Structures are given as C-alpha cells and as structure tokens.
Amino acid sequence: MKFQKGHKLAKGGARPGAGRKSNQVVADEARAGEIAKEILARGLGEVIALLLKACKGVKRRKFYPPHHPQTPGKIYYEIEYDTASIRFWIERFVPAARQGVDIAVDSPEEFYRALEAARRREAELQKPPIETKAIPEPDNDQVH
C-alpha cells in the first residue's frame, strides 16, 4: 500500500503532534518569534527605566504598628532597594574579577612562551607609576 498523507494506516505520527512539522508551521513559528521580538523591543526602554529606578531605590510609605509603644500608627518613609535588579546590573556590566587565560599548547616551551606573552600583555595594560619631583631624591655621593 502506498503512503498517503493523512492515511490512517501510515506508520509514523501515531501520537498527536508527533512527526515532522510542515514548512508552513515552521514559517508561522518563525514569524511569531519575530513579532514577539518587535513587541519586546518597543517596550524595552520603559522596562530598563523601571529597572534602573528599582535599583536606585523606591520611597515607600509605611506605618508604625498599632502596638508600638511610642508612635502607634505614625507614618514614616523608607527607601527599599531591589537587590535582584542590582545583582542583574552588576552581572551584566561589571567585568569578572579574574578571567582565565586560554592557552592551547603542545609542549612546555610553547606554554612558557604563551605565559610570558600573557604576563607582558598584563604589564602593558597596567598604568605606569606617576613620576613626580615633589620630593627630590638625594644624590648618591652626598653624605648626610
């Protein structure tokens, strides 16, 4: 018997939703993903502004409990910070304290050459000390 699309005796796809997706379904899913990205991109500026505001702290109006001995029911204000938002910003924008050096070598000589090159690059990135003439250095031939 020849395979026919949708034939009840066909071997594949016995479970509902099983089998390969048609090209139309794949195209529809891709278009839905693009639409979702466009909608998210439109509102991203507002979301980032709210996230930044939560990181800086939000002033909350609070009340002392009724059983407080000195000021029952009195209003006070407190600044609350969203620690999860702060952690998010730090993880995204603050570089890691220490980053590994990727060295793929086959012999000890190559390893030491690569290590020396990495140390040289690190030394070049460090700022040189500031030389100042505020405190003059004594000459070697002077006796104090």
Buried (B, 14 or more C-beta within 10 A) or exposed (E): EEEEEEEEEEEEEEEEEEEEEEEEEEEEEEEEEEEEEEEEEEEEEEEEEEBEEBBEEEEEEEEBEEEEEEEEEEEEEEEEEBEEBBEBEEEEEEEEEEEEEEEEEEEEEEEEEBEEEEEEEEEEEEEEEEEEEEEEEEEEEEEE
